[in-house]
Amino acid sequence: MFLVRVIRKSTVAVSPVKQKCKLYSHHAPSRTTIHSTIPLRSLRFCDSPPKCWNCDYVYKSELFCSKCKVLQELPRNLNYFDIIGIKRDYNVVNEEIHKKYRELQKMLHPDKFGNKSEKERQISEKLSSLINKVYSTLMHPLKRGLYMLELKGISIPEGTTSLNPEFLIEIMERNEEIENAIEDKNKVLKLAKESKELLNKMSKQVAEAFSKDDIETATKILIKMKYYDTIDNRLKKLKHDLGIVE
């Protein structure tokens, strides 16, 4: 039997007023301003509208004050999908993420703020680093899936997962195959291909589970993916060490 132990983060009570107020809408049409690719006009602010830290103007853009054009902090409760400007879904288009990432980095790169105030430079560095993290997370099937679990309040700590013996034996056998193929480029390539195909298959299963809001199944598959991802990384390193170029 496949047993999974996960930690579901506790929720904090929210006042009825704040429960009615949403910071962002995943279903609103994506619109952009000249300053950002984030769907800014789909955002709704709670309590009072945001004010520019520099000139105190109530601004409409999430990245730059629409009056003094100074770079702003992003609202803390925007998730990675909102930041990059795509629908919250496990199925993503890599080309779209890459394009939006390049556009955001072009606007936010610290080199563009060398002549700005100390605070703007700090905000630029912080946002640029955040965009890098968003990109690396959403572009990686395993990281993307684990992040979507986090949005559900679920984490999978190391050492807290029980797996059935058959699966553990399978992982051990895969590692033994790698050990036996360490000097054979053809075998390494064969194992790498199998690993890639297996991860792609599991990624599709995760996508299907999320589409049905079957979080339990998605969690189980993602736990297995963590093991296979480790194997895949080992094979990538081995190919590099053997000078294998595909």
One Martini backbone bead per residue (centre of mass of N, CA, C, O) as a GRO file, in nm:
protein
  246
    1MET     BB    1   0.097   0.034   0.021
    2PHE     BB    2   0.052   0.376  -0.030
    3LEU     BB    3   0.219   0.609   0.176
    4VAL     BB    4   0.130   0.944   0.295
    5ARG     BB    5   0.310   1.220   0.442
    6VAL     BB    6   0.180   1.535   0.520
    7ILE     BB    7   0.190   1.891   0.543
    8ARG     BB    8  -0.059   2.103   0.666
    9LYS     BB    9  -0.110   2.415   0.674
   10SER     BB   10  -0.211   2.647   0.869
   11THR     BB   11  -0.478   2.856   0.919
   12VAL     BB   12  -0.582   3.189   0.912
   13ALA     BB   13  -0.787   3.398   1.033
   14VAL     BB   14  -1.042   3.582   0.858
   15SER     BB   15  -1.207   3.837   0.794
   16PRO     BB   16  -1.497   3.894   0.629
   17VAL     BB   17  -1.393   4.132   0.464
   18LYS     BB   18  -1.131   3.990   0.348
   19GLN     BB   19  -1.275   3.746   0.214
   20LYS     BB   20  -1.413   3.931  -0.013
   21CYS     BB   21  -1.121   4.014  -0.077
   22LYS     BB   22  -0.929   4.022  -0.376
   23LEU     BB   23  -0.620   4.054  -0.519
   24TYR     BB   24  -0.688   3.825  -0.736
   25SER     BB   25  -0.766   3.704  -1.075
   26HIS     BB   26  -0.764   3.409  -1.273
   27HIS     BB   27  -1.018   3.496  -1.482
   28ALA     BB   28  -0.910   3.736  -1.583
   29PRO     BB   29  -0.814   3.925  -1.824
   30SER     BB   30  -0.522   3.978  -1.992
   31ARG     BB   31  -0.338   4.272  -1.908
   32THR     BB   32  -0.136   4.547  -2.015
   33THR     BB   33   0.126   4.757  -1.977
   34ILE     BB   34   0.410   4.938  -2.051
   35HIS     BB   35   0.550   4.809  -1.776
   36SER     BB   36   0.388   4.518  -1.794
   37THR     BB   37   0.299   4.159  -1.811
   38ILE     BB   38   0.115   4.181  -1.593
   39PRO     BB   39  -0.226   4.140  -1.496
   40LEU     BB   40  -0.308   4.423  -1.350
   41ARG     BB   41  -0.629   4.469  -1.400
   42SER     BB   42  -0.701   4.198  -1.227
   43LEU     BB   43  -0.644   4.351  -0.979
   44ARG     BB   44  -0.739   4.360  -0.627
   45PHE     BB   45  -0.774   4.579  -0.361
   46CYS     BB   46  -0.741   4.612  -0.030
   47ASP     BB   47  -0.885   4.857   0.127
   48SER     BB   48  -0.635   5.036   0.020
   49PRO     BB   49  -0.470   5.183  -0.208
   50PRO     BB   50  -0.178   5.211  -0.353
   51LYS     BB   51   0.133   5.368  -0.264
   52CYS     BB   52   0.390   5.554  -0.324
   53TRP     BB   53   0.700   5.569  -0.162
   54ASN     BB   54   0.795   5.847  -0.301
   55CYS     BB   55   0.499   6.033  -0.366
   56ASP     BB   56   0.208   5.913  -0.261
   57TYR     BB   57   0.080   5.790  -0.503
   58VAL     BB   58  -0.198   5.653  -0.654
   59TYR     BB   59  -0.146   5.360  -0.816
   60LYS     BB   60  -0.184   5.110  -1.095
   61SER     BB   61   0.082   4.993  -1.110
   62GLU     BB   62   0.295   4.724  -0.997
   63LEU     BB   63   0.593   4.847  -1.081
   64PHE     BB   64   0.501   5.150  -1.148
   65CYS     BB   65   0.457   5.462  -1.099
   66SER     BB   66   0.229   5.667  -1.280
   67LYS     BB   67   0.389   5.937  -1.200
   68CYS     BB   68   0.719   5.886  -1.117
   69LYS     BB   69   0.827   5.587  -1.215
   70VAL     BB   70   0.874   5.417  -0.969
   71LEU     BB   71   0.972   5.142  -0.826
   72GLN     BB   72   0.791   4.862  -0.696
   73GLU     BB   73   0.644   4.663  -0.490
   74LEU     BB   74   0.507   4.364  -0.452
   75PRO     BB   75   0.264   4.192  -0.363
   76ARG     BB   76   0.285   3.925  -0.147
   77ASN     BB   77   0.012   3.754  -0.261
   78LEU     BB   78   0.156   3.675  -0.509
   79ASN     BB   79   0.197   3.441  -0.731
   80TYR     BB   80   0.387   3.303  -0.977
   81PHE     BB   81   0.169   3.323  -1.196
   82ASP     BB   82   0.112   3.623  -1.163
   83ILE     BB   83   0.397   3.736  -1.208
   84ILE     BB   84   0.431   3.610  -1.504
   85GLY     BB   85   0.130   3.596  -1.647
   86ILE     BB   86  -0.042   3.322  -1.579
   87LYS     BB   87  -0.215   3.057  -1.549
   88ARG     BB   88  -0.327   2.846  -1.297
   89ASP     BB   89  -0.130   2.571  -1.408
   90TYR     BB   90   0.039   2.289  -1.482
   91ASN     BB   91  -0.015   2.357  -1.767
   92VAL     BB   92   0.243   2.479  -1.972
   93VAL     BB   93   0.418   2.728  -2.168
   94ASN     BB   94   0.743   2.768  -2.207
   95GLU     BB   95   0.755   3.003  -2.412
   96GLU     BB   96   0.584   3.200  -2.245
   97ILE     BB   97   0.760   3.212  -1.994
   98HIS     BB   98   1.021   3.303  -2.134
   99LYS     BB   99   0.913   3.568  -2.249
  100LYS     BB  100   0.820   3.701  -1.980
  101TYR     BB  101   1.091   3.682  -1.839
  102ARG     BB  102   1.252   3.862  -2.034
  103GLU     BB  103   1.077   4.115  -1.998
  104LEU     BB  104   1.116   4.150  -1.692
  105GLN     BB  105   1.430   4.156  -1.686
  106LYS     BB  106   1.458   4.403  -1.867
  107MET     BB  107   1.316   4.595  -1.650
  108LEU     BB  108   1.471   4.476  -1.362
  109HIS     BB  109   1.756   4.508  -1.401
  110PRO     BB  110   2.002   4.649  -1.210
  111ASP     BB  111   2.151   4.806  -1.444
  112LYS     BB  112   1.898   5.013  -1.481
  113PHE     BB  113   1.955   5.130  -1.156
  114GLY     BB  114   2.233   5.283  -1.109
  115ASN     BB  115   2.092   5.598  -1.100
  116LYS     BB  116   1.930   5.535  -0.862
  117SER     BB  117   1.808   5.474  -0.584
  118GLU     BB  118   1.865   5.265  -0.328
  119LYS     BB  119   1.579   5.145  -0.316
  120GLU     BB  120   1.548   5.074  -0.616
  121ARG     BB  121   1.788   4.883  -0.626
  122GLN     BB  122   1.679   4.684  -0.416
  123ILE     BB  123   1.418   4.614  -0.563
  124SER     BB  124   1.547   4.511  -0.821
  125GLU     BB  125   1.709   4.278  -0.695
  126LYS     BB  126   1.468   4.134  -0.568
  127LEU     BB  127   1.294   4.094  -0.829
  128SER     BB  128   1.505   3.951  -1.002
  129SER     BB  129   1.534   3.709  -0.812
  130LEU     BB  130   1.236   3.625  -0.816
  131ILE     BB  131   1.211   3.573  -1.122
  132ASN     BB  132   1.415   3.342  -1.127
  133LYS     BB  133   1.254   3.158  -0.935
  134VAL     BB  134   0.996   3.144  -1.097
  135TYR     BB  135   1.117   3.023  -1.353
  136SER     BB  136   1.250   2.762  -1.232
  137THR     BB  137   0.979   2.651  -1.123
  138LEU     BB  138   0.781   2.657  -1.381
  139MET     BB  139   0.987   2.490  -1.578
  140HIS     BB  140   0.963   2.261  -1.355
  141PRO     BB  141   0.764   2.000  -1.301
  142LEU     BB  142   0.827   1.937  -1.002
  143LYS     BB  143   0.838   2.224  -0.882
  144ARG     BB  144   0.556   2.304  -0.978
  145GLY     BB  145   0.399   2.089  -0.820
  146LEU     BB  146   0.504   2.160  -0.534
  147TYR     BB  147   0.401   2.452  -0.544
  148MET     BB  148   0.098   2.380  -0.575
  149LEU     BB  149   0.087   2.248  -0.298
  150GLU     BB  150   0.161   2.499  -0.135
  151LEU     BB  151  -0.101   2.654  -0.222
  152LYS     BB  152  -0.259   2.417  -0.048
  153GLY     BB  153  -0.077   2.360   0.221
  154ILE     BB  154   0.151   2.154   0.104
  155SER     BB  155   0.410   1.942   0.227
  156ILE     BB  156   0.734   1.749   0.160
  157PRO     BB  157   0.924   1.626   0.370
  158GLU     BB  158   1.201   1.494   0.458
  159GLY     BB  159   1.150   1.170   0.595
  160THR     BB  160   0.797   1.152   0.573
  161THR     BB  161   0.798   0.900   0.370
  162SER     BB  162   0.610   0.620   0.263
  163LEU     BB  163   0.704   0.330   0.080
  164ASN     BB  164   0.681   0.082  -0.112
  165PRO     BB  165   0.892  -0.181  -0.170
  166GLU     BB  166   0.874  -0.194  -0.480
  167PHE     BB  167   0.970   0.093  -0.535
  168LEU     BB  168   1.244   0.080  -0.388
  169ILE     BB  169   1.356  -0.147  -0.564
  170GLU     BB  170   1.342   0.008  -0.830
  171ILE     BB  171   1.542   0.228  -0.747
  172MET     BB  172   1.782   0.041  -0.688
  173GLU     BB  173   1.800  -0.080  -0.974
  174ARG     BB  174   1.857   0.184  -1.122
  175ASN     BB  175   2.123   0.246  -0.974
  176GLU     BB  176   2.266  -0.014  -1.063
  177GLU     BB  177   2.256   0.043  -1.367
  178ILE     BB  178   2.437   0.290  -1.351
  179GLU     BB  179   2.685   0.153  -1.232
  180ASN     BB  180   2.713  -0.056  -1.480
  181ALA     BB  181   2.721   0.210  -1.700
  182ILE     BB  182   2.965   0.413  -1.639
  183GLU     BB  183   3.145   0.310  -1.918
  184ASP     BB  184   2.871   0.319  -2.100
  185LYS     BB  185   2.734   0.526  -2.324
  186ASN     BB  186   2.490   0.368  -2.438
  187LYS     BB  187   2.361   0.301  -2.164
  188VAL     BB  188   2.331   0.589  -2.066
  189LEU     BB  189   2.145   0.684  -2.294
  190LYS     BB  190   1.922   0.479  -2.240
  191LEU     BB  191   1.861   0.565  -1.946
  192ALA     BB  192   1.800   0.863  -2.009
  193LYS     BB  193   1.559   0.812  -2.192
  194GLU     BB  194   1.386   0.658  -1.986
  195SER     BB  195   1.377   0.882  -1.775
  196LYS     BB  196   1.239   1.098  -1.949
  197GLU     BB  197   0.982   0.934  -2.018
  198LEU     BB  198   0.890   0.888  -1.726
  199LEU     BB  199   0.863   1.188  -1.641
  200ASN     BB  200   0.657   1.264  -1.858
  201LYS     BB  201   0.439   1.067  -1.767
  202MET     BB  202   0.410   1.178  -1.476
  203SER     BB  203   0.339   1.467  -1.556
  204LYS     BB  204   0.067   1.391  -1.689
  205GLN     BB  205  -0.056   1.273  -1.429
  206VAL     BB  206  -0.045   1.533  -1.267
  207ALA     BB  207  -0.218   1.705  -1.455
  208GLU     BB  208  -0.473   1.532  -1.428
  209ALA     BB  209  -0.506   1.558  -1.122
  210PHE     BB  210  -0.530   1.869  -1.111
  211SER     BB  211  -0.777   1.890  -1.308
  212LYS     BB  212  -0.946   1.715  -1.072
  213ASP     BB  213  -0.849   1.788  -0.781
  214ASP     BB  214  -0.635   1.544  -0.712
  215ILE     BB  215  -0.419   1.575  -0.461
  216GLU     BB  216  -0.339   1.293  -0.369
  217THR     BB  217  -0.232   1.189  -0.640
  218ALA     BB  218  -0.032   1.416  -0.696
  219THR     BB  219   0.141   1.362  -0.446
  220LYS     BB  220   0.230   1.071  -0.505
  221ILE     BB  221   0.371   1.131  -0.776
  222LEU     BB  222   0.570   1.352  -0.674
  223ILE     BB  223   0.726   1.169  -0.486
  224LYS     BB  224   0.834   0.987  -0.713
  225MET     BB  225   0.965   1.214  -0.883
  226LYS     BB  226   1.193   1.278  -0.685
  227TYR     BB  227   1.349   1.015  -0.738
  228TYR     BB  228   1.371   1.038  -1.054
  229ASP     BB  229   1.512   1.314  -1.056
  230THR     BB  230   1.770   1.217  -0.921
  231ILE     BB  231   1.844   1.017  -1.142
  232ASP     BB  232   1.850   1.221  -1.376
  233ASN     BB  233   2.080   1.396  -1.257
  234ARG     BB  234   2.288   1.170  -1.255
  235LEU     BB  235   2.287   1.125  -1.564
  236LYS     BB  236   2.372   1.410  -1.647
  237LYS     BB  237   2.646   1.402  -1.506
  238LEU     BB  238   2.754   1.153  -1.652
  239LYS     BB  239   2.745   1.272  -1.936
  240HIS     BB  240   2.939   1.501  -1.877
  241ASP     BB  241   3.183   1.323  -1.781
  242LEU     BB  242   3.175   1.159  -2.073
  243GLY     BB  243   3.109   1.368  -2.311
  244ILE     BB  244   2.804   1.380  -2.375
  245VAL     BB  245   2.645   1.479  -2.686
  246GLU     BB  246   2.306   1.561  -2.821
   0.00000   0.00000   0.00000
